[in-house]
Amino acid sequence: MGRFVRSPAALVLLVLVGGAVWLSRDQWMWVFEEGEAQTVGAFAPALEGLDGDAEHLYRITAGNGTTLTYEIDENLAGDANVVRGTTPSVAGDLAVNVDDPAQSRMGTIVMNVEQFESDSRLRDKRIRHDFLESTHFPYATFRATEIEGLPDAVDDETTAELTVTGDLTIKETTAPVTFTGTATVTEDALEASLSGTVTLSTYDVGPIHVPALAHTGDEARFELDVVAERTDVDEPPPAGGDQAVAAREIPEGAFTETVQPILESRCVSCHDEGEPGFSTVELATAGDAAEIAEDLAFVTETRYMPPWPASDQSIDFQHDFSLTDDEIATIAEWADAGGGLDVDPETPLDADDEPFQPIERDQVLPSRGAYVGDLDVKDDYRCQIHEVADPEGDGEWVTGMGFEPDEESIVHHSIIYKVPAAGMEEALELDGSDGRAGWQCFGRSGMRTPGVVSIGGWAPGQQPRVYPDGVGLFLEPGDFIVNQIHYHFDHENPPDRSTLVLDTLSTEEVEALDEPMTSITGSVYLTPAEGPCTPEEEGRLCDREAMLDEIADNYGFEARFIPDALVRACGGTVDDYDDLDGTRFGSSCDMRARNVGTLASVLGHMHEFGAAYRMTLNPDTPDERVLLDIPRWSFDWQLYYEPTETIRIEEGDVLRFECTWDRTLAEMPEPRYITWNEGTVDEMCYSSVSVIPDTNVEGEPNRYAP
């Protein structure tokens, strides 16, 4: 597909603008049920005050041959791509004054972009749902304020090069735009071709960023091809109303014994009605799957879904819900054959319940208050306090931990932290400081108290964490839990009071054990992140010292010294880490393992510039093991990984932590040097390693000792 021709058609332009804005009905619910009424056309008000002698009316009606096409640069699963999407739903009146062409005018151009279609239904739905919010803002409008280039006279066939300036409204934002093009008018028709650009960020509909899958630029190019028919000036425009949308015909094909079991075991638990992924992709029925067969094949072949970032270069982990190569091939073959069904499209898909070890609900800990987010903040990271009961004041053994989301439709994932008693004063100061329960905490817990460590997490489909027999997490007297929840809001923000459930041991249960408990240990490893601006980028914050000064202003004076401290701890100087490969930069740091014993879990953490992550045990030796390899980082899916085999961490073992970032993966307000800190445009290379020690709390060898 070629680039847009920059030839303009002023009148048409308006239409283009009006619709090019991706506005559409809320369509992350991908398929219209057969016969369901939807307003799919575009209906514009009549141009008023027409002079039947001097003015010829040309009317654009939906479906009469007028099309609006957008073009935008996209990086999809690592590949550069130019996306085009087209819709035929445009309406509006154009009046050509044959006596005085300079007085020609354009009415309001209306476009319903519900019918924008690209080569991916998945992309179309995601844009409509997450960026256009089209349930609430289904139409874009363009009102011309000036038309330049109008001819001096109009004859049987007149062509003009036009520049049209006007106001484009998308959602609740109106901004001026200019389009250019060529228009040709005859006695019976007006045809035009125009092009122009708009900036997505102006209208808060982009740039589009779907972590680990798709990224776009901020500029959208449009091409509007207009066919307007000569109409009697007294004829009213078509009235708006509901139109029946024909359901897509689904062919016959093998589904029940092939694809359905895969979806029910790996996908439906998150994408069924009422689950957190439902608003993004609906997989409640067989028909839902058939409607997006090609996209299911794409997201599984790229391993974007199901979300299991760890590659097969990692060790094997428990609760691995990734797809096998054979399962991916099965979905691809089904899609290639047309995505057919051998059951009624309304057949429900039922999620398989993964067998898991239940935990006793000894302590049920709701947050201190219900949190109500802001719909203007689509992705919200909120920390809340959960106080742990300790009736005897001697600490608590936790042997199992579960997270129970309250409002499943908005809770995306959580990361759970243990906070020492000394941190309660700080937590209480943060709690409610902005008038809402909890506090904002992008990245980690948002606390500066020493000793805050991550102890678990949850993502849809993840089961409660149960420690091995005789092993637990010991909470000292006064210790408490802070839970960071990632909320994703679409059009509703119900109060959420999600709950933690703890399986704890009473004093009597501890005394009745055959051997003393073993306290799981864990260490956090912090390694440098140093990403200078590219040669093409300029700005005050491209200077590292200026960047550190801003960090001090935002997060406190001591935060300024963290990046340098991490560089020193890893060895070398900043010059050893601040090299760019195009837009990518990285760090590699070898550190001595701090805990001896049996590996219990590993976790990697970066922010939104993260591109890849790897943790290796004893690198460059015959005993090298890649513990965790994430070749395509996703900030949305940061999981705790628990090995299926026994892996020993011995005295003197070395752990290598490698993080790679890409400056193009997230937006920044202005070019800046990227370094280690808490903000959304800062970065981290943060790793957690949990180990079961060889001795119990009384210093005696336990059952896990070699």
C-alpha positions as CSV (number, residue, x, y, z in Angstrom):
1,M,0.0,0.0,0.0
2,G,1.4,3.3,-1.0
3,R,1.7,6.5,0.9
4,F,-1.1,9.0,0.7
5,V,-1.1,11.3,-2.2
6,R,-0.9,14.8,-0.7
7,S,-3.6,16.0,-3.2
8,P,-6.4,17.7,-1.3
9,A,-10.1,18.1,-1.6
10,A,-11.1,20.7,0.8
11,L,-14.6,19.8,1.3
12,V,-13.9,16.2,1.6
13,L,-11.2,16.9,4.0
14,L,-13.6,17.7,6.6
15,V,-15.3,14.5,6.3
16,L,-12.0,12.8,6.6
17,V,-11.0,14.6,9.6
18,G,-14.3,14.0,11.3
19,G,-14.0,10.3,10.9
20,A,-10.3,9.7,10.8
21,V,-10.3,10.0,14.5
22,W,-10.9,6.4,15.3
23,L,-14.2,7.2,17.0
24,S,-16.4,4.2,17.2
25,R,-19.0,2.5,19.3
26,D,-17.5,0.6,22.2
27,Q,-16.4,-2.4,20.3
28,W,-14.1,-4.4,22.4
29,M,-17.1,-6.6,22.5
30,W,-16.2,-7.7,19.1
31,V,-19.2,-9.2,17.5
32,F,-22.7,-7.8,17.1
33,E,-25.2,-10.5,17.8
34,E,-27.3,-11.4,14.8
35,G,-30.1,-8.9,14.3
36,E,-29.1,-6.6,17.1
37,A,-29.8,-2.9,16.3
38,Q,-26.7,-0.7,16.1
39,T,-26.4,2.9,14.8
40,V,-23.8,2.1,12.2
41,G,-24.4,4.9,9.6
42,A,-23.4,8.5,9.7
43,F,-26.2,11.2,9.6
44,A,-25.3,14.8,9.2
45,P,-27.6,17.9,9.6
46,A,-28.8,19.6,6.5
47,L,-27.0,22.7,5.3
48,E,-29.4,25.6,6.0
49,G,-30.4,28.6,4.0
50,L,-29.7,27.2,0.6
51,D,-30.4,29.4,-2.5
52,G,-31.9,27.0,-5.0
53,D,-31.0,29.4,-7.9
54,A,-27.3,30.0,-7.1
55,E,-26.3,27.0,-5.0
56,H,-26.0,23.4,-6.1
57,L,-26.3,20.9,-3.3
58,Y,-24.0,17.8,-3.3
59,R,-24.7,15.3,-0.5
60,I,-22.4,12.7,1.0
61,T,-24.4,9.8,2.4
62,A,-23.0,6.7,4.1
63,G,-22.4,3.8,1.8
64,N,-22.5,5.8,-1.4
65,G,-18.8,5.3,-2.3
66,T,-17.2,7.8,0.0
67,T,-14.4,6.3,2.0
68,L,-12.1,7.6,4.7
69,T,-8.7,5.8,5.2
70,Y,-6.2,6.3,7.9
71,E,-2.5,5.4,7.7
72,I,-0.2,5.2,10.7
73,D,3.3,3.8,11.4
74,E,3.2,0.8,13.7
75,N,5.6,-1.5,15.3
76,L,3.8,-4.8,15.8
77,A,5.5,-7.6,17.7
78,G,8.9,-6.1,16.8
79,D,8.2,-5.6,13.1
80,A,7.8,-2.2,11.4
81,N,4.5,-1.9,9.7
82,V,2.2,0.7,8.0
83,V,-1.4,0.2,9.0
84,R,-4.3,1.3,6.9
85,G,-7.9,1.2,8.0
86,T,-11.0,2.2,6.0
87,T,-14.6,3.2,6.8
88,P,-17.5,4.0,4.4
89,S,-19.6,5.8,7.0
90,V,-19.4,9.5,6.2
91,A,-22.2,12.1,5.8
92,G,-22.5,15.8,5.1
93,D,-23.7,18.5,2.7
94,L,-21.5,20.6,0.3
95,A,-22.9,23.6,-1.5
96,V,-21.3,25.0,-4.7
97,N,-22.3,28.5,-5.5
98,V,-22.3,28.6,-9.3
99,D,-22.8,32.4,-9.4
100,D,-20.0,33.2,-7.0
101,P,-17.8,30.1,-6.3
102,A,-16.0,31.9,-3.6
103,Q,-19.2,31.7,-1.5
104,S,-19.3,27.9,-1.7
105,R,-19.6,26.3,1.7
106,M,-19.5,23.1,3.6
107,G,-21.9,21.8,6.2
108,T,-21.0,19.8,9.3
109,I,-19.3,16.6,8.2
110,V,-20.1,13.7,10.5
111,M,-18.3,10.3,10.6
112,N,-19.1,7.2,12.6
113,V,-15.9,5.2,12.7
114,E,-17.4,2.1,14.2
115,Q,-16.9,0.5,10.8
116,F,-13.2,1.3,10.5
117,E,-11.5,-1.9,9.4
118,S,-7.8,-2.7,9.1
119,D,-6.2,-6.1,8.5
120,S,-6.7,-7.0,12.1
121,R,-10.0,-7.2,14.0
122,L,-8.1,-7.4,17.2
123,R,-6.3,-4.1,16.5
124,D,-9.6,-2.4,15.5
125,K,-11.3,-3.5,18.7
126,R,-8.4,-2.5,20.9
127,I,-8.3,1.0,19.3
128,R,-12.0,1.5,19.7
129,H,-12.1,0.3,23.3
130,D,-9.0,1.7,24.8
131,F,-8.3,4.8,22.9
132,L,-11.5,6.2,21.3
133,E,-13.9,5.3,24.1
134,S,-16.5,5.2,21.4
135,T,-19.5,4.1,23.5
136,H,-19.5,7.6,25.0
137,F,-18.1,9.4,21.9
138,P,-19.3,7.6,18.8
139,Y,-18.9,10.4,16.3
140,A,-16.3,12.8,15.1
141,T,-17.3,16.1,13.4
142,F,-15.5,18.6,11.2
143,R,-16.7,22.2,10.7
144,A,-14.9,24.2,8.0
145,T,-13.9,27.7,8.9
146,E,-12.1,28.6,5.6
147,I,-11.8,27.2,2.1
148,E,-8.9,28.4,-0.1
149,G,-8.4,27.8,-3.8
150,L,-12.0,28.0,-4.9
151,P,-12.3,28.7,-8.7
152,D,-13.5,32.0,-10.1
153,A,-16.1,30.2,-12.2
154,V,-17.8,26.8,-12.4
155,D,-18.5,25.2,-15.8
156,D,-19.6,21.7,-16.9
157,E,-16.5,20.2,-15.2
158,T,-14.4,22.2,-12.9
159,T,-11.3,21.1,-10.9
160,A,-9.7,23.0,-8.1
161,E,-6.8,22.6,-5.7
162,L,-8.2,23.3,-2.3
163,T,-7.0,24.0,1.2
164,V,-9.6,23.5,3.9
165,T,-9.1,24.7,7.5
166,G,-11.6,23.9,10.2
167,D,-12.3,22.5,13.7
168,L,-12.1,18.8,14.2
169,T,-13.8,17.4,17.3
170,I,-12.9,14.0,18.7
171,K,-14.2,12.9,22.0
172,E,-14.4,16.1,24.0
173,T,-11.5,17.9,22.3
174,T,-11.8,20.4,19.4
175,A,-8.7,21.6,17.6
176,P,-7.9,23.3,14.3
177,V,-6.7,21.1,11.4
178,T,-5.9,21.8,7.7
179,F,-6.3,19.5,4.8
180,T,-5.5,19.8,1.1
181,G,-6.8,18.0,-1.9
182,T,-8.3,18.1,-5.4
183,A,-12.0,18.5,-6.0
184,T,-13.9,18.1,-9.3
185,V,-17.5,19.2,-9.7
186,T,-19.9,18.4,-12.5
187,E,-23.6,18.9,-13.0
188,D,-24.4,15.6,-11.3
189,A,-21.6,14.9,-8.8
190,L,-18.7,16.3,-6.8
191,E,-15.7,14.0,-6.4
192,A,-12.7,14.8,-4.3
193,S,-9.5,13.3,-2.9
194,L,-7.8,14.9,0.0
195,S,-5.2,14.1,2.6
196,G,-3.9,15.6,5.8
197,T,-2.5,14.7,9.2
198,V,-3.6,14.9,12.8
199,T,-1.7,14.4,16.0
200,L,-3.2,11.6,18.1
201,S,-2.0,13.1,21.4
202,T,-3.9,16.3,20.7
203,Y,-7.2,14.3,21.0
204,D,-6.0,11.9,23.8
205,V,-6.3,8.9,21.5
206,G,-2.6,8.0,21.2
207,P,0.2,7.4,20.6
208,I,-1.0,3.8,21.0
209,H,1.1,1.7,23.3
210,V,0.3,-1.9,24.0
211,P,3.3,-3.3,26.0
212,A,5.2,-6.1,24.2
213,L,2.8,-6.0,21.3
214,A,2.2,-2.8,19.4
215,H,3.4,0.8,19.4
216,T,2.5,3.7,17.0
217,G,3.8,7.1,16.2
218,D,1.8,10.2,17.2
219,E,0.9,11.2,13.6
220,A,-2.0,9.8,11.7
221,R,-2.3,10.5,7.9
222,F,-5.7,10.5,6.3
223,E,-7.0,10.1,2.8
224,L,-10.6,10.9,2.0
225,D,-12.2,9.9,-1.3
226,V,-15.5,11.6,-1.7
227,V,-18.4,10.9,-4.0
228,A,-21.2,13.4,-3.4
229,E,-24.4,13.3,-5.5
230,R,-26.3,16.3,-6.7
231,T,-29.4,16.6,-4.6
232,D,-32.5,18.8,-4.7
233,V,-32.0,21.7,-2.2
234,D,-35.4,20.9,-0.6
235,E,-34.7,17.2,0.0
236,P,-34.0,16.5,3.7
237,P,-31.0,14.4,4.6
238,P,-31.5,10.7,5.7
239,A,-32.7,10.5,9.2
240,G,-30.6,8.7,11.8
241,G,-31.8,5.5,13.3
242,D,-30.9,1.9,14.1
243,Q,-29.8,-0.4,11.4
244,A,-29.5,-4.1,11.6
245,V,-25.9,-5.2,11.2
246,A,-25.6,-8.5,9.4
247,A,-23.7,-11.1,11.4
248,R,-20.6,-12.4,9.9
249,E,-21.1,-15.8,8.3
250,I,-19.0,-18.4,10.2
251,P,-18.0,-21.4,8.0
252,E,-18.0,-25.0,9.2
253,G,-14.8,-26.3,10.6
254,A,-13.2,-28.5,13.3
255,F,-13.3,-26.7,16.6
256,T,-14.8,-28.7,19.5
257,E,-12.0,-31.3,19.7
258,T,-9.1,-29.1,18.6
259,V,-9.2,-25.4,19.5
260,Q,-11.9,-25.3,22.1
261,P,-10.0,-27.3,24.8
262,I,-7.0,-25.0,24.3
263,L,-9.0,-21.9,24.8
264,E,-10.9,-23.3,27.8
265,S,-7.6,-24.3,29.5
266,R,-5.5,-21.2,28.7
267,C,-7.7,-18.2,27.8
268,V,-11.3,-18.3,29.0
269,S,-10.5,-17.9,32.7
270,C,-9.4,-14.3,32.0
271,H,-11.6,-13.4,29.0
272,D,-15.0,-14.7,30.2
273,E,-17.8,-12.3,31.2
274,G,-16.9,-10.6,34.5
275,E,-13.2,-11.4,34.3
276,P,-10.5,-8.7,33.9
277,G,-9.7,-9.5,30.2
278,F,-13.4,-9.5,29.1
279,S,-13.5,-5.8,28.4
280,T,-10.5,-6.1,26.1
281,V,-11.2,-9.4,24.3
282,E,-14.4,-11.4,24.8
283,L,-14.1,-15.1,24.7
284,A,-17.4,-16.2,26.2
285,T,-18.7,-18.3,23.2
286,A,-17.5,-20.3,20.3
287,G,-18.7,-17.5,18.0
288,D,-16.5,-15.0,19.8
289,A,-13.5,-17.1,19.0
290,A,-14.4,-17.6,15.4
291,E,-14.9,-13.9,14.9
292,I,-11.2,-13.3,15.7
293,A,-9.7,-16.5,14.5
294,E,-6.8,-14.8,12.6
295,D,-6.0,-12.6,15.5
296,L,-6.0,-15.5,17.9
297,A,-3.5,-17.1,15.7
298,F,-1.3,-14.0,15.6
299,V,-1.2,-13.3,19.3
300,T,-0.5,-16.9,20.1
301,E,2.2,-17.3,17.4
302,T,3.9,-14.2,18.7
303,R,3.4,-15.5,22.3
304,Y,1.8,-12.3,23.4
305,M,-1.0,-14.4,24.7
306,P,-1.5,-16.2,27.0
307,P,0.8,-13.9,29.0
308,W,3.7,-16.1,30.0
309,P,6.8,-13.9,29.3
310,A,9.4,-16.5,30.3
311,S,11.0,-18.3,27.3
312,D,11.9,-21.9,27.0
313,Q,15.5,-21.0,27.7
314,S,14.4,-20.5,31.3
315,I,14.2,-23.4,33.7
316,D,10.8,-25.1,34.0
317,F,8.3,-23.3,36.2
318,Q,5.1,-24.3,38.1
319,H,1.7,-23.1,36.8
320,D,3.0,-22.5,33.3
321,F,0.0,-21.5,31.3
322,S,1.9,-20.8,28.0
323,L,1.0,-22.8,24.9
324,T,3.0,-25.6,23.4
325,D,4.2,-25.4,19.9
326,D,1.6,-28.0,18.9
327,E,-1.2,-26.0,20.5
328,I,0.0,-22.8,18.7
329,A,0.1,-24.8,15.4
330,T,-3.4,-26.1,16.0
331,I,-4.9,-22.6,16.4
332,A,-2.9,-21.4,13.3
333,E,-4.2,-24.3,11.2
334,W,-7.8,-23.6,12.3
335,A,-7.5,-19.9,11.5
336,D,-5.9,-20.6,8.1
337,A,-8.8,-22.9,7.3
338,G,-11.2,-20.1,7.9
339,G,-11.8,-20.3,11.7
340,G,-14.9,-22.5,11.3
341,L,-17.1,-24.1,13.9
342,D,-18.8,-27.5,14.3
343,V,-21.0,-26.2,17.1
344,D,-23.6,-23.4,17.4
345,P,-21.8,-20.0,17.7
346,E,-23.6,-19.3,21.0
347,T,-22.1,-22.4,22.6
348,P,-20.5,-21.2,25.8
349,L,-16.8,-21.6,26.5
350,D,-16.2,-22.8,30.1
351,A,-12.8,-22.2,31.8
352,D,-11.1,-25.3,33.1
353,D,-10.3,-24.9,36.8
354,E,-6.6,-25.6,37.4
355,P,-6.1,-28.0,40.3
356,F,-4.4,-26.2,43.1
357,Q,-3.7,-26.7,46.8
358,P,-6.3,-24.6,48.8
359,I,-5.1,-22.5,51.7
360,E,-6.7,-22.1,55.1
361,R,-8.4,-18.7,55.5
362,D,-6.8,-18.0,58.9
363,Q,-6.6,-14.3,58.2
364,V,-8.7,-12.5,55.7
365,L,-7.3,-9.0,55.3
366,P,-9.3,-6.4,53.3
367,S,-7.6,-3.1,52.6
368,R,-8.1,-0.3,55.0
369,G,-10.6,1.4,52.7
370,A,-12.3,1.0,49.3
371,Y,-10.4,2.6,46.5
372,V,-12.3,4.5,43.8
373,G,-10.0,5.4,40.9
374,D,-10.1,8.2,38.3
375,L,-11.4,7.4,34.8
376,D,-8.9,9.9,33.4
377,V,-6.1,7.6,34.7
378,K,-6.6,4.4,32.7
379,D,-3.7,2.5,34.2
380,D,-3.6,3.2,37.9
381,Y,-1.0,1.7,40.4
382,R,-2.3,1.9,43.9
383,C,-0.8,0.7,47.2
384,Q,-2.9,-0.2,50.2
385,I,-2.1,-1.3,53.8
386,H,-3.1,-4.7,55.1
387,E,-2.5,-5.2,58.8
388,V,-1.7,-8.7,60.0
389,A,-3.2,-9.8,63.3
390,D,-0.6,-11.0,65.9
391,P,-2.6,-11.7,69.0
392,E,0.3,-12.9,71.1
393,G,2.7,-10.2,69.9
394,D,5.4,-12.7,69.0
395,G,5.2,-12.7,65.2
396,E,3.3,-14.8,62.7
397,W,4.2,-17.7,60.4
398,V,2.6,-17.4,57.0
399,T,2.5,-20.7,55.1
400,G,0.2,-19.7,52.3
401,M,-0.9,-16.5,50.7
402,G,-3.7,-15.7,48.2
403,F,-5.1,-12.5,46.6
404,E,-8.8,-12.2,46.0
405,P,-9.7,-9.3,43.7
406,D,-13.0,-7.6,44.6
407,E,-13.9,-5.9,41.3
408,E,-12.4,-8.4,38.8
409,S,-13.2,-6.3,35.8
410,I,-10.7,-3.6,36.8
411,V,-8.0,-5.5,38.8
412,H,-5.2,-6.3,36.4
413,H,-2.5,-7.7,38.7
414,S,-0.9,-7.1,42.1
415,I,2.6,-7.2,43.7
416,I,2.7,-7.9,47.5
417,Y,5.3,-6.4,49.8
418,K,6.4,-7.2,53.4
419,V,7.1,-4.0,55.3
420,P,8.9,-3.9,58.7
421,A,7.1,-2.4,61.7
422,A,9.3,0.7,61.4
423,G,7.5,1.6,58.1
424,M,4.1,2.0,59.6
425,E,4.5,5.7,60.3
426,E,5.5,6.4,56.7
427,A,2.7,4.2,55.3
428,L,0.1,6.0,57.4
429,E,1.4,9.4,56.1
430,L,1.0,8.2,52.6
431,D,-2.4,6.5,53.1
432,G,-5.1,8.8,51.9
433,S,-2.7,11.7,51.4
434,D,-4.5,12.5,48.1
435,G,-8.0,12.1,49.6
436,R,-8.4,8.5,48.4
437,A,-7.7,5.1,50.0
438,G,-4.0,4.1,49.7
439,W,-1.4,6.0,47.6
440,Q,-0.1,6.1,44.1
441,C,2.9,3.8,43.7
442,F,4.1,3.2,40.2
443,G,7.0,0.8,40.0
444,R,7.2,-0.6,43.6
445,S,5.7,0.2,47.0
446,G,6.5,3.9,46.8
447,M,8.1,3.7,50.3
448,R,11.5,4.7,51.4
449,T,11.6,2.6,54.6
450,P,14.5,0.1,54.4
451,G,13.7,-3.5,54.4
452,V,10.6,-3.4,52.1
453,V,10.7,-6.7,50.1
454,S,8.3,-8.3,47.6
455,I,6.9,-11.6,48.8
456,G,4.4,-12.5,46.2
457,G,2.0,-11.4,43.5
458,W,-1.1,-12.2,41.5
459,A,-2.3,-12.1,37.9
460,P,-5.5,-13.5,36.4
461,G,-5.4,-17.3,36.6
462,Q,-2.7,-17.4,39.2
463,Q,-3.4,-19.6,42.2
464,P,-2.6,-18.9,45.9
465,R,1.0,-19.4,46.8
466,V,1.7,-22.3,49.2
467,Y,5.1,-22.7,50.8
468,P,6.6,-26.2,50.9
469,D,6.1,-28.3,54.1
470,G,7.9,-26.8,57.1
471,V,8.6,-23.6,55.3
472,G,7.0,-20.2,55.8
473,L,7.4,-16.5,55.8
474,F,8.0,-15.1,59.3
475,L,6.5,-11.7,60.0
476,E,8.2,-10.1,63.0
477,P,5.9,-8.3,65.5
478,G,4.5,-5.2,63.9
479,D,5.3,-6.2,60.3
480,F,2.6,-5.6,57.8
481,I,1.8,-6.0,54.2
482,V,1.5,-3.4,51.4
483,N,-0.3,-4.5,48.2
484,Q,0.3,-2.7,45.0
485,I,-2.6,-3.2,42.6
486,H,-2.6,-2.3,39.0
487,Y,-6.1,-1.1,38.1
488,H,-7.2,-0.7,34.4
489,F,-10.3,1.5,34.0
490,D,-12.4,1.6,30.9
491,H,-15.7,3.3,31.5
492,E,-16.5,2.4,35.1
493,N,-14.6,2.8,38.3
494,P,-16.4,0.8,41.0
495,P,-15.1,0.9,44.5
496,D,-12.6,-1.9,45.0
497,R,-11.6,-3.5,48.3
498,S,-9.6,-6.5,47.2
499,T,-8.5,-8.9,49.9
500,L,-5.4,-10.8,51.0
501,V,-5.9,-14.3,52.5
502,L,-3.2,-15.7,54.8
503,D,-2.7,-19.3,56.0
504,T,-0.9,-18.8,59.3
505,L,0.2,-21.1,62.0
506,S,-1.0,-20.7,65.6
507,T,1.4,-21.2,68.5
508,E,-0.1,-24.6,69.1
509,E,0.4,-25.6,65.5
510,V,4.0,-24.5,65.5
511,E,4.7,-26.5,68.8
512,A,3.0,-29.6,67.3
513,L,5.4,-29.7,64.3
514,D,7.9,-32.6,64.0
515,E,10.7,-30.1,63.4
516,P,11.1,-26.3,63.8
517,M,9.9,-24.1,60.9
518,T,12.3,-22.9,58.2
519,S,12.0,-19.2,57.3
520,I,12.2,-18.6,53.6
521,T,14.8,-16.0,52.8
522,G,15.0,-13.6,49.9
523,S,17.3,-10.9,48.5
524,V,16.8,-8.0,46.2
525,Y,19.5,-7.3,43.6
526,L,19.6,-3.8,42.1
527,T,21.7,-3.2,39.0
528,P,22.3,0.0,36.9
529,A,20.1,1.5,34.3
530,E,21.9,4.2,32.2
531,G,20.3,5.3,28.9
532,P,21.5,8.5,27.3
533,C,19.6,10.5,24.6
534,T,20.1,9.5,21.0
535,P,22.2,11.9,18.8
536,E,18.9,13.1,17.3
537,E,17.4,14.0,20.7
538,E,18.0,17.4,22.4
539,G,16.9,18.9,25.6
540,R,17.9,20.1,29.0
541,L,17.2,16.7,30.6
542,C,19.5,14.9,28.2
543,D,22.3,16.0,30.5
544,R,22.7,13.4,33.2
545,E,23.4,15.9,36.0
546,A,20.3,17.9,35.2
547,M,18.3,14.6,35.2
548,L,19.7,13.7,38.6
549,D,18.8,17.1,39.9
550,E,15.2,16.6,38.8
551,I,15.1,13.2,40.5
552,A,16.2,14.9,43.7
553,D,13.4,17.4,43.3
554,N,10.8,14.7,42.7
555,Y,11.9,11.9,45.1
556,G,14.2,13.5,47.7
557,F,17.8,14.4,47.9
558,E,19.0,10.9,48.6
559,A,17.3,9.6,45.4
560,R,19.9,11.5,43.4
561,F,22.7,9.3,44.5
562,I,21.0,5.9,43.8
563,P,22.2,5.6,40.1
564,D,25.8,6.3,41.0
565,A,25.7,3.9,43.9
566,L,24.4,1.1,41.7
567,V,27.1,1.7,39.1
568,R,29.8,1.6,41.8
569,A,28.3,-1.6,43.4
570,C,28.4,-3.3,40.0
571,G,31.9,-2.1,39.2
572,G,33.1,0.4,36.7
573,T,31.9,3.9,35.8
574,V,28.9,5.4,34.1
575,D,30.8,5.3,30.8
576,D,30.7,1.5,31.1
577,Y,26.9,1.4,30.9
578,D,25.7,4.4,28.9
579,D,26.3,3.1,25.4
580,L,23.5,3.1,22.9
581,D,22.8,0.6,20.1
582,G,20.4,2.7,18.1
583,T,17.7,3.4,20.7
584,R,18.5,0.4,22.9
585,F,20.8,0.3,26.0
586,G,21.5,-2.3,28.6
587,S,23.4,-3.4,31.7
588,S,24.9,-6.6,32.8
589,C,26.0,-7.1,36.4
590,D,27.5,-10.2,38.2
591,M,26.8,-10.4,41.9
592,R,27.5,-13.0,44.6
593,A,24.4,-14.9,45.7
594,R,23.5,-13.8,49.2
595,N,21.5,-16.8,50.4
596,V,22.4,-20.5,50.3
597,G,19.8,-23.1,49.9
598,T,17.1,-24.4,47.5
599,L,15.7,-21.9,45.0
600,A,12.1,-21.1,45.7
601,S,11.2,-18.3,43.3
602,V,12.6,-15.6,41.0
603,L,11.3,-12.2,39.8
604,G,12.5,-9.6,37.4
605,H,11.2,-6.0,37.4
606,M,11.7,-3.1,34.9
607,H,9.5,-0.2,33.8
608,E,7.9,0.5,30.4
609,F,11.2,1.1,28.5
610,G,12.1,-2.5,29.3
611,A,12.8,-4.7,26.3
612,A,14.4,-7.9,27.6
613,Y,15.5,-9.5,30.9
614,R,17.7,-12.4,31.9
615,M,18.9,-13.9,35.2
616,T,21.7,-16.5,35.0
617,L,23.2,-18.7,37.7
618,N,27.0,-19.2,37.5
619,P,27.4,-17.7,34.0
620,D,30.3,-18.6,31.8
621,T,30.9,-21.9,33.7
622,P,30.1,-25.5,33.0
623,D,27.3,-25.2,35.6
624,E,25.6,-22.2,33.9
625,R,21.8,-22.2,34.2
626,V,19.5,-19.6,32.8
627,L,17.0,-19.2,35.6
628,L,14.8,-16.6,33.9
629,D,14.8,-15.4,30.3
630,I,12.2,-12.9,29.1
631,P,13.1,-12.0,25.5
632,R,10.2,-9.6,25.1
633,W,9.5,-7.7,28.4
634,S,6.0,-6.7,29.3
635,F,5.4,-4.3,32.2
636,D,1.9,-5.6,32.4
637,W,2.9,-9.2,33.2
638,Q,5.5,-9.3,36.1
639,L,5.1,-12.8,37.6
640,Y,6.7,-14.7,40.3
641,Y,8.3,-17.9,38.9
642,E,8.6,-21.0,41.0
643,P,10.8,-23.8,39.7
644,T,9.6,-27.4,39.2
645,E,13.0,-28.9,39.9
646,T,15.4,-28.7,42.9
647,I,18.0,-26.0,42.1
648,R,20.7,-25.3,44.6
649,I,22.2,-21.9,45.4
650,E,25.6,-22.6,47.0
651,E,28.2,-20.4,48.8
652,G,30.2,-18.5,46.2
653,D,27.6,-18.9,43.4
654,V,27.3,-15.9,41.1
655,L,24.1,-14.5,39.7
656,R,24.2,-12.4,36.5
657,F,21.4,-9.9,35.9
658,E,21.0,-8.5,32.4
659,C,18.4,-5.8,31.5
660,T,17.9,-4.3,28.1
661,W,15.8,-1.2,27.4
662,D,14.6,0.6,24.3
663,R,13.9,4.4,24.3
664,T,11.1,4.0,21.8
665,L,8.9,1.7,23.9
666,A,7.3,4.4,26.0
667,E,6.4,8.0,25.7
668,M,8.3,10.7,27.5
669,P,7.2,14.4,27.8
670,E,10.5,15.5,26.6
671,P,13.8,13.9,25.7
672,R,15.7,12.8,28.8
673,Y,18.5,10.7,30.1
674,I,16.9,7.6,31.5
675,T,18.3,6.3,34.7
676,W,17.4,4.3,37.8
677,N,14.5,5.6,39.9
678,E,10.8,5.4,40.7
679,G,9.1,7.5,38.0
680,T,7.1,6.3,35.0
681,V,9.9,7.7,32.7
682,D,12.7,6.4,34.9
683,E,13.9,2.8,34.8
684,M,14.9,-0.1,37.0
685,C,16.8,-3.4,36.8
686,Y,15.4,-5.0,39.9
687,S,15.6,-8.7,40.7
688,S,14.3,-10.8,43.6
689,V,15.5,-14.3,44.5
690,S,13.8,-16.4,47.2
691,V,15.7,-19.3,48.8
692,I,14.8,-22.0,51.3
693,P,17.8,-22.2,53.6
694,D,19.3,-25.5,54.7
695,T,18.7,-24.9,58.4
696,N,15.6,-24.2,60.4
697,V,15.0,-21.3,62.8
698,E,16.9,-23.2,65.5
699,G,20.0,-23.6,63.3
700,E,19.5,-27.4,62.7
701,P,19.5,-29.0,59.2
702,N,16.1,-29.2,57.7
703,R,14.5,-31.7,55.2
704,Y,15.7,-29.5,52.3
705,A,19.4,-29.7,53.2
706,P,21.5,-31.8,50.9
